[in-house]
Amino acid sequence: MKRFAALFAAIDATTSTNAKVEALKAFYAAAPDDDAAWATYFLAGGKPRQSVPTKVLRAAALAASGLPEWLFEESYQAVGDLAETIALVLPPPTADDDGSLTTWIESRLAPMRGATPEAAAATLQRYWQTLDVERRFLLTKLIGGGFRVGVSKLLVIRALAEFSGIDAKTIALRLMGWTDKNAQPSGAGFRALIAAADEGESATRVDGAPYPFFLAHALNEPVEKFDTILGNPRDWIVEWKYDGIRAQLIKRGGAVWIWSRGEELMTERFPEIVSRAQTLPDGVVIDGEILVMREGDDAPQPFNLLQQRIGRKTLSKKILADVPVQLLAYDLLEFDGIDLRDEPLASRREKLEVMCGCAAWPLSPVVTVPDWPTLAKLREESRSRRVEGFMLKARDSRYGSGRTKTDGTWWKWKIDPMSIDCVLIYAQAGHGRRAGLYTDYAFAVWNRAPKSVDEALSVVAAIKAGLPPGELQLVPFAKAYSGLTDVEFKRIDAVIRKSTVNSFGPVRSVAPSLVFELGFEGINGSPRHKSGVAVRFPRMLRIRDDKPIYEADTLATLKALL
């Protein structure tokens, strides 16, 4: 545990990629294999299961600290992170526990799940008394299920490759599936991860593990530059960019697995895809997109319907009938047990078309146009087709690992987001490096257009006075915390502090004065929200200093986007 806490602190203390890699290599050189396995699980993005509810965790820390509740809460708001707050406010340790990371995870934290609040609190307080600030912080993060570390999976792969002397692509291949929630890291597994590669190892896979996903780069240049940047459209395979779940379907030894891009095993959630996969030959891996789509449909259904499937533990007959899914294939990574990733995309696509034709499997259509301006014109149909734009894939590209151009290039040419001009009405402090700054905002639109400037200003006056809303109101519809620069966040933070009219715990109600252009990828009707709509992936596009609040958009404008 000491080694992992020191590693976490070392990674957090630097922005240097090389320094982080060296810290990782030093950890792997000193850690026992089982600790290295658990560390790799967390570093690569694995999520710890919550051992104790946050309410119990907070109450236990409050009791152990001896602070009055108001001072604990003020400290939390100043620090911005519950685990860090707890680590700092607890009294000094009275003993020292040198237990390994594996011992803490498997023998101490796991048994706490399901304990009574009283038993969990007593155990927590006993553990905290044996750890210094660094280890208390780390332990509390693991207990709460909110552990994050400032390294990418690619950086972990690089460190493991340099430490072991194994090719990074082999490490990436072996690491697939490590972060699934049902994975159980072990010393034996870590030894296998860094063992010398067998000849031909990457040519075939005998289990249900997926391949590393190849990711696209965003293409944001104007179409007038495409001839210079991309060359002839005939050198590219162009497909619609679908808004679903990126997935790999694997069929080996008669068994079927479905993995998400986030390395979550999702097989049981999509039984109709598993059933349909029986028509596929053995030794096949398909890369594609899971969509809500009935046989014969020309366009997929909105993503929010797909969320109904992935958010349920049990699938009723009704949900299976109402929300049918397909996996639309667009690449073939393995055929007859042979790894095809080093073949050019054009060759893989030909094999995919033949296989899908024989198995009656849905295939992503290829879009053919004579020039880029024609494609740009066709791209304007994206919303009516319920897609996000186009994927442009070099015909000679191999299937790489992660977001790289080493093996060829894929581009995602997305349509511009929907946008609305709205008013900032609530704010909350951020976390981590944004702690102490108000960076998380709630936005509203008018329920109808103000009849005059004075009518809009009367709403502001009522909010300042704490009066109940009248006929004209600002209706909240979205929250966002990304899109602004650090300088802009500091500027808005100062405005929020000067214009706060009320506080509700950590949330501040502010006098409406700022208009933002908010962008989002999609919008759907939602009876759960007061506005009647829910937007997808909202982010701030810009501060509308040129626009007064009475010119902000209305709920009717927002709903028109439906």
TORTIZA-643240 format. One record per atom (N, C-alpha, C): x, y, z. Coordinates in steps of 0.2 Angstrom, whole numbers, plus 5000, padded with zeros to 4 digits. Layout:
XYZ
...
This chain:
500449945000
500050005000
500450065000
501050065004
501450125004
501750134997
501950084993
502250094987
501750124982
501150104982
500650124978
500450194979
500450214986
500250284988
500850324986
501450304986
502050344984
501950354976
501750304973
501750304966
501150354964
500650354967
500050404966
500250474967
500650484972
500850554974
501350574969
501850534966
502350544961
502050564955
501550524953
501150544946
500850604947
500450614953
500150684953
500550744954
501150734956
501650794957
501950814950
501850784945
502250804939
501750804933
501950844928
501550844921
501950814916
502650794918
503050764913
502950694911
502750674905
502650604903
503250564905
503850584903
504450534905
504450524912
504350574916
504350564924
503850514926
503250524923
502750474925
502950404923
503250394917
503450324915
503950304920
504450344921
504950314926
504750304933
504250334935
503950324942
503550254941
503250244936
502850174935
503350124934
503950124931
504450074930
504750064937
504850114941
505150104947
504650064952
504050084951
503550044955
503549964953
503549954947
503449884945
504149844946
504649884947
505349844948
505349824956
504949864960
504949854967
504349814970
503749814966
503149784969
503149714968
502849674973
502649604972
502149604966
502149544963
501749534957
501049544958
500749524964
500049534965
499849604966
500349644969
500149714970
500249754963
500749724959
500849754953
500149744948
499849684949
499249664946
498749714947
498549724954
498049774956
498249844954
498849864954
499049934952
498849944945
499049894941
498949894934
498149904932
497749864936
497049864935
496849934936
497049964942
496750034943
497050084938
497750084937
498050124932
497750124925
497550064923
497250064916
496550084916
496250104921
495550124921
495050084925
495250034928
494849984932
494550024938
493850014939
493550054944
493450004950
493650034956
493549994962
492849994964
492549934967
491849934969
491849974976
491250014976
491150054982
491050004988
491550014993
491449964999
490949995005
490950065005
490550095010
490150155007
489450155008
489150215005
489450285007
489350335003
489650395004
489450425011
488750415012
488450445018
488750415024
488950355024
489250325030
489950345031
490350355025
491050375025
491050445028
490650485026
490650555028
490550565036
490050525038
489850525045
490450495049
490750445047
491250415051
491850465051
492050495046
492550545046
492450605050
491750625050
491550685054
491650665062
491450605063
491550585070
492250575072
492650545068
493350535069
493750605070
493550655066
493950715066
493850755072
493250755075
493050795081
492850865079
492750875072
492550945070
491850955070
491551015071
490851025070
490651015063
490050995062
489850985055
489951035050
489851105052
489851155048
490551165046
491051155050
491751165049
492051115044
491751045045
491950995040
491751015033
491051035033
490751055026
491151105023
491351155027
491751215024
492351195022
492751145025
493351125023
493251085017
492751045016
492651005010
492551055004
492151105005
492051155000
492651184998
493151195002
493751235001
494251184997
494251124999
494651074996
494451044990
493751034990
493451014983
493450934982
493750894987
493750824986
493650794993
493150744993
493050715000
493550675003
493850634999
494450595001
495050635004
495150685000
495750735002
495550765009
494950795009
494650825015
494750775021
494550715020
494550665026
495250655028
495750645023
496450635025
496750695028
496550755027
496850815030
496550825037
495950815038
495650835045
495650785050
495850725048
495850675054
496450685058
496450665064
497050675069
497650625067
498250645069
498750605067
498750525068
499050485065
498950415066
499250395073
498950345076
499250315082
499650255081
499650225075
500050165073
500250165066
500550115064
500750115057
500650045054
500250035049
500049975045
500449965039
500849915038
501249915032
500949855027
500249845028
499949795023
500049815016
500049755012
500149765005
499449795002
499549814995
498949834992
498449784991
498749724989
498249664989
497949644995
498249655001
497949635007
497349685008
497549745007
496949795008
496349785004
496549774997
495949764993
495549704994
495949644995
495549584995
495349565002
495749575007
495549555014
495249605018
495349665017
495049715021
494449755018
494549785012
493949825009
493449775007
493549725003
493049675001
492549655006
492749635012
492349615017
491849665020
492049735019
491649785021
490949795018
490949775012
490349775008
489749735011
489249775012
488649735016
488649745023
489249775026
489249785033
488749835036
488549835042
488049885044
488449945045
488050005045
488350065045
488850075051
488550045057
488950055063
489650015063
489549955060
490149915059
490649945054
490449965049
490849995044
491150065046
490850105050
491150165053
491650145058
491550095062
492050075067
492750045063
492650005058
493149985054
493550035051
493150085048
493550145045
493950175049
493650195055
494050235060
494650195062
494650135063
495250095065
495750095060
495550085053
496050085048
496350155047
495950215048
496250275047
496750295052
496750265058
497150275064
497850245062
497950205057
498550165056
498950195049
498650245046
498950265040
499050345040
499650365036
499750435036
499350465030
499450525029
498950565025
498950535018
499450525015
499450495008
499050435008
499150385012
498850325012
498050325014
497950375019
497250385020
496850415014
497150455011
496850485004
496750424999
497250384998
497150334993
496650284996
496650265002
496150215005
495450235004
495350305006
494650335006
494450334998
494850344994
494650344987
494450274985
494850224987
494650154985
494050134988
493950154994
493350134998
492750164995
492750234993
492250264990
492050244983
492550214979
492450194972
492550244968
492950304970
493050354965
493750364963
494150314963
494850314962
494950334955
495350384954
495650404947
496350424948
496750414942
497450434943
497650464936
498150514936
498250554931
498750524926
498550464923
498950434918
498450404913
498650404907
498250364902
498450294901
497950254898
498150184897
498750174893
498850224888
499350214883
500050224887
500050264892
500650284896
500850214900
500250184903
500350124907
500650064902
500450064896
500650014891
501450024890
501550094889
502250114887
502750094893
502550104899
502950094905
503050014906
502449974905
502549904905
502949874900
502949904894
503349884888
504049894890
504249954892
504949974894
505249934900
504749914904
504949884910
505149804909
504649774904
504749704903
505149694897
505249744892
505549724886
505149694881
504449694882
504049664877
503749724873
503649704867
503349754862
502649784865
502649854864
502049884867
501349864864
501349844857
500749814854
500549744858
501049704859
500849644863
500649654870
500949704873
500649724880
499949744879
499849794874
499149814873
498649764872
498849714868
498349654866
498249614873
498749604877
498649564883
498249604888
498249664888
497949704893
497249714892
496949694886
496249704884
495849654889
495349684892
494949654897
495149654904
495749684905
495949684912
495549724917
495249784914
494849824918
494049814918
493849754915
493149734916
492949724923
492349744925
492149744932
492249684935
492149624931
492249564934
492949534934
493449574932
494149544932
494349544939
494849494940
495149484947
495849484946
496249534946
496949544945
497349494950
497849464947
498249414951
498949414949
499349394954
500149394952
500249344946
499949294945
499949254940
499849284933
499249324934
499049364928
499549414926
499849444931
500349504929
500949464926
501149414929
501749374926
501649364919
501049334917
500849324910
500849384906
500649444909
500649504905
501249524903
501849514907
502449534905
502949484903
502649424902
503149364900
503349374893
503949344891
504149344884
503649314879
503649354874
503149334869
503249274865
502749234864
502849174860
502849194853
503149154849
503149164842
502449154839
502149204835
501549204832
500949214837
501149244843
500649254849
500049294846
500249344843
499749394841
499249374835
499449314832
499149294826
498449264828
498349234834
497749204835
497549214843
496949214845
496749224852
496249164853
496449134859
496049074860
495549084865
495449144868
494949164873
494549214871
494149244875
493649294873
493849364874
494549374874
494749444875
494749474868
494549544868
494549584862
495249614860
495249644855
495849674852
495849754855
496449784855
496349854857
495949894851
495549944853
495149974848
495550024845
495450034838
495850084834
495350144834
495650204836
495150264837
495350324832
494850364830
494850414825
495050474828
495350524823
495550594825
494950634823
494850694826
494350734824
494550774818
494150784813
494350824807
493950884808
494250944809
493951014810
494051064804
494451044799
494651084794
494051094789
494051154786
493551174781
493551124775
493051104771
493051064766
493551084760
493651144760
494051174754
494751154755
494951134761
495651104762
495751034761
495150994760
495150924760
495650894754
495650924749
496050904743
496750904745
496950954749
497650964751
497850914757
497350904762
497450864767
497350794766
496850774762
496650704762
496750674755
496850724750
496950694743
496250674740
496350624736
495750604732
495250564736
494550574735
494150534739
494150464738
494350444732
494450364730
494950334735
495350364738
495850334743
495550324750
494950344751
494650334757
493950294757
493850254762
493250224763
492850264768
492250294766
491850334769
491150304772
491050314778
490450284781
490150334785
489450324786
489150374791
489350354798
489450414802
489650404809
489050394814
488950334816
488350314820
488450334828
487850344831
487950364838
487650314842
488050264843
487850204847
488350184852
488450114853
489050094858
489550054853
490150084853
490650044849
490849984853
490849934849
490949864852
491349814847
491549764850
491849704847
491449644848
491249614843
490949544844
491449494842
491549444847
492049394846
491649324846
491849284842
491549214842
492149164841
492249134846
492849084846
492649024850
492748964847
492648904850
491848894852
491448924847
490748914848
490448964853
490849004857
490549044862
490649114859
490249164862
490149234859
490249284865
490649334864
490749384868
490649454865
490449504869
490349564866
490649614871
491149654869
491549704873
491449774871
491349814875
491249894874
491949914873
492049974870
492650014869
492950024876
492550034881
492850044888
493049984891
493049924887
493249854890
492849834895
492149844894
491649814898
491349754894
491249694898
490949644895
490249644895
489849654889
489149664889
488749614886
489049554885
488749494882
487949484884
487849484891
487249464893
486649524892
486949584890
486449634889
486149634882
486449594877
486149594871
486049524868
485549494871
485549424869
485349414862
484949454859
484749454852
485349454847
485949494849
486549494845
486849424846
486949404852
487249334853
486849284849
486249284849
485849234845
485949234838
486049294835
486149304828
486849284826
487349294831
488049274830
488149204828
487549164830
487649094828
487749074821
487549124817
487549124809
488249134807
488749164811
489349184809
489849124810
490349114806
490849064806
491249074813
491549024815
492049024821
492649064820
492949084825
493549124824
493549194821
493049224823
492849294820
492849344825
493149404823
493049464828
492849524823
492249554825
491949604821
491949674825
492149724822
492149794825
491549824823
491149854827
490549884824
490249934829
489549944828
489249994833
488549964834
488349954841
487749934843
487249994843
486649974839
486150034838
485450004840
485050044842
484350024842
484050034835
483949974832
483749974825
483349914823
482749924820
482349864818
482549844811
482449774810
482549754803
482249794798
482549814793
482249854787
482249934788
482449954795
482450024796
483050054792
482950124790
483450154786
483850194791
483650204797
484050254802
483950224809
484450224813
484450204820
483950254824
483750224830
483350264834
483850304839
483550354842
484050394847
484350354852
484950384854
485350354859
485050344865
484550384867
484250384874
483850314874
483650284869
483350224869
483850164871
484450174868
484950124869
485150124877
485050184880
485250194887
484750154891
484150144889
483650104892
483850034893
484250004888
484449934888
485049934892
485549974892
486149964896
486049984903
485550024905
485450034912
485049984916
484849934913
484449884916
484849824918
484749794924
485049734926
484649674923
484049674922
483649624919
483249644913
483249604908
482849624902
482249594901
481649624901
481049594901
480849584893
480349544892
480149534885
479949604882
479649644886
479349704883
479949754881
480449754885
481049804883
481449774877
481449704877
481749674871
481349684865
480749694865
480249704860
480249774858
480249824863
480249894862
480849924859
481449894862
482049924860
482549874857
482449854851
482849794848
483449824845
484049784846
484649814844
484949774839
485449804835
485849764830
486549794831
487049744829
487749764829
487949774822
488049844820
488149854813
488949854812
489149804807
489849794806
490149844802
490749864804
491149904799
491849884798
492149834802
492749804801
492849734803
493349694800
493449624802
494149624805
494249604811
494849604814
495149534814
494749484814
494949414814
494549374810
494749324806
494349284802
494749214802
494349164804
494649094804
495149084809
495149124814
495649124820
496249164818
496249194812
496849234810
496849314811
497249344814
497249414815
497349444809
496849494807
496949524801
497149594801
497349624807
497449694808
497949724804
498449684802
498949714798
498849714791
498249684789
498049694782
497749764781
497849784774
497449854773
496749854774
496449904776
495749914777
495349884771
495549904765
495149884759
495149804759
495649774760
495649704760
495149674766
495249704772
494749684777
494049694776
493949744772
493249764771
492949714766
493349694761
493149644756
492949584759
493349554764
493149494768
492549504772
492449564775
491949574779
491249574775
491249604769
490649604765
490449534763
490949494761
490749424759
490449384765
490849394771
490549364777
489849384779
489749454779
489149474781
488549454776
488749454770
488249434765
488049354766
488549314767
488349244769
487949234775
488149274780
487849264787
487249314788
487049354782
486449404783
486549444789
487149474790
487349514795
487349584793
487049634797
486949704795
487649734794
487749774789
488449794787
488349874786
488849914789
488849984788
488950004781
488550044778
488550054770
489150104769
489450094763
490050134761
489650194757
489950254758
489650314754
490150334749
489950334743
490350344737
490150414734
490650464733
490550524730
491150544726
490950584721
491550604716
492050654719
491850694724
492250744727
492050764734
492450804737
492350824744
491750864745
491650914740
491050964741
490450924741
490350874736
489750834736
489650794743
490250774746
490150734752
489950784758
490150854757
489950904762
489250914761
488950914755
488250924754
487850874757
488050814756
487750754759
487750754767
488250774769
488350784777
487850824780
487550864776
486950904779
486350864781
486350804778
485750764780
485850724786
486450734789
486550694795
486050684800
485750744802
485250744808
484650704806
484450714799
483850684797
483950604797
484550584796
484750514796
484950484803
484950534808
485050514815
485750484815
486250524812
486950504813
487350574814
487950564816
488350624818
488850654813
488850624807
489250644802
489550584798
490250594796
490550544793
491150514796
491350454795
491950424796
492350414790
492950444790
493450434784
494050394786
494050334782
494650284784
495050274778
495650284779
496150274773
496150204771
496050194764
495950124762
496550074763
497150104764
497750064765
497950064773
497450084777
497650084784
497550024787
498050004792
498049944796
497649964802
497449914806
497049924812
497549934818
497549994820
498050014825
497750004832
498150034837
497950024844
497850094847
497250114849
497150184852
497150234846
497250294848
497250354844
497950364841
498150334835
498750344833
498750354825
499250374822
499250384815
499850334812
500150294816
500650254814
500450204809
499850174810
499550124806
499150144800
499150214799
498650244795
498150284799
497750324795
497350374798
496550354797
496150364803
495450374802
495250444805
494750474802
494550534804
493750534805
493550574810
492850574812
492650654810
492250654805
492050724803
491350734805
491250764811
490650764814
490250834812
489650834812
489250894811
489350944817
489151004816
489251054822
488651034827
488851044833
488351034838
487751074838
487151054841
486651094842
486851144847
486451204847
486651254852
486051294854
486151324859
485551374862
485951424866
485651484866
485851534871
485451534877
485851534883
485451514889
485751564895
485451564900
485651604906
485951564912
486451584915
486751554920
486351574927
486151514930
485651534936
485951504943
486351444942
486651414948
487351394947
487751394952
488451374951
488651334957
489151284956
489451244961
490151244960
490551234966
491251234965
491451164962
492051174958
492351114955
492751064960
493051014957
493450974961
494150964958
494650934962
495250934960
495650994959
495951014954
496251074953
495751134952
495151114951
494651174951
494351184958
494551154963
494251164969
494351234971
493851264974
493851334976
493651384971
493551354965
493251394960
492551374958
492151414956
491451394954
491451384946
491451324945
491551304938
491051254935
490551234939
490051184937
489351224937
489051234932
488551284931
487851244929
487251284931
486651264928
486351314924
486051304918
485851354914
485051344913
484751404911
484051404910
483851444903
483251434901
482951474895
482351504898
482051554894
481451584896
480851534894
480351534899
479751494897
479351524891
479451594890
479251624884
479651684883
479651714877
480051774876
479751834881
480251874884
480051934888
479651984883
479152014886
478752064882
479152124881
479652134886
480052204886
480652184890
481152234890
481752234894
481552234901
481052284903
480852294910
480552224913
480152194909
479852124911
480452074913
480952074909
481452024910
481852054916
481952114917
482352144923
481952134929
481252134929
480852114935
480952044937
481052004933
481251934935
481851924939
482351964937
483051964940
482851994947
482552054947
482352084954
482052034959
481551994956
481151954960
481651894963
482151874959
482551824961
483051854966
483251914966
483651944971
483351954977
482651964977
482251974983
482051914986
482151854983
481851794985
481151784984
480851814980
480151814979
479951754974
479351724975
479151674971
479051694963
479251644959
479251664952
478551684949
478451724944
477851744941
477751714935
477351744930
477151714924
477851704920
478251754919
478851744916
479351714920
479651654918
480151624922
480751604918
481351584921
481851554918
481851484920
481851434915
481751364917
482351324916
482651294921
483251264920
483251204916
483751184912
483651124907
484351094907
484951114909
485551084908
486051104913
486551064914
487151074918
487751064913
488251104915
488951094911
489451124915
490051094913
490651114917
491251114913
491251104906
491751104902
491651154896
492251174893
492151224887
492551284888
492651314894
492951374895
493651364897
494051414896
494751414898
494851434905
495451424908
495551434915
495451514917
495651554912
495551624913
494851644913
494451614908
493651624908
493351594915
493551544917
493251514923
493351564929
493951594930
494151634935
493751704934
493651724928
493251784927
492451764930
492251714928
491551694929
491451684937
491951654940
491951634947
491851704951
492251754949
492151824952
491451854951
491151844945
490451864945
490051834949
490051764950
489651724954
489651744961
490251754964
490351774971
490051844972
490051884967
489751954968
489051954967
488751904964
488051904962
487651854965
487951814970
487551764974
486951794978
486351764977
485851784981
485551734986
485851674985
485651624990
486051564989
486151524995
486551464995
486151404997
486251344994
485851284995
486451234996
486751225002
487351185003
487851214999
488151164994
488751194990
488451234984
487851234983
487551264977
487351344978
487651384973
487451454974
486951474969
486451504971
485951534966
486151604965
486251624958
486551694956
486051734953
486051794953
485651844950
485851834942
485351824938
485451814931
485751874928
486351864925
486651914921
487151894915
487251834915
487751804910
487351754905
487451764899
487251724894
487751684891
487651614890
488151574887
487851544881
488251524876
488051474870
488251404872
487751364873
487851294876
487751254870
488251204869
488151164863
488051094866
487751044862
487550984864
487450934858
487550874859
487550824853
486850804851
486450804856
485750774855
485250804860
484650794858
484050814863
483450774862
483150754868
482650714868
482150734873
481450714872
480950734877
481050694884
480950724889
481050694896
480550714901
480050674903
479650694908
479950704915
480550684916
480850684922
481150754924
481150794918
481450864919
480950914919
481050964923
480551024923
480451054916
480951054912
480951084905
480651044900
480550974902
480250924897
480750904892
481450924893
481950894888
482550874892
482950834889
483650814891
484150824885
484650854886
485150864881
485750824883
486150804877
486650754878
487350784877
487850774881
488450804881
488450874881
488150914885
488150984885
488851014887
489051064884
489651104885
489651174883
489951214886
489951284885
490351304879
490051334874
490451354867
490751414868
490451464871
490651534872
490251574877
490551624880
490151674884
489851724879
489251734879
488951784875
488951854878
489451884878
489551954881
489152004877
489051984871
488652024866
487852024867
487651984871
486951964872
486651974879
486152024880
485852034886
485451974888
485251964894
484851904896
484151904893
483851964892
483251964889
483251934882
483751934879
483851904872
484051824872
484051794878
484151724878
483651684875
483751624873
483251584870
482651564874
482151534871
481551514875
481451444875
481051414879
480951344879
480651314873
480251364869
479951344863
480551334858
481051374858
481651364853
482051304855
482051284861
482451224863
482051164861
481351164862
480951104860
480951104853
481051154849
480951154842
481551104839
482051104843
482651064841
482450984841
481950964845
481750894845
481550874838
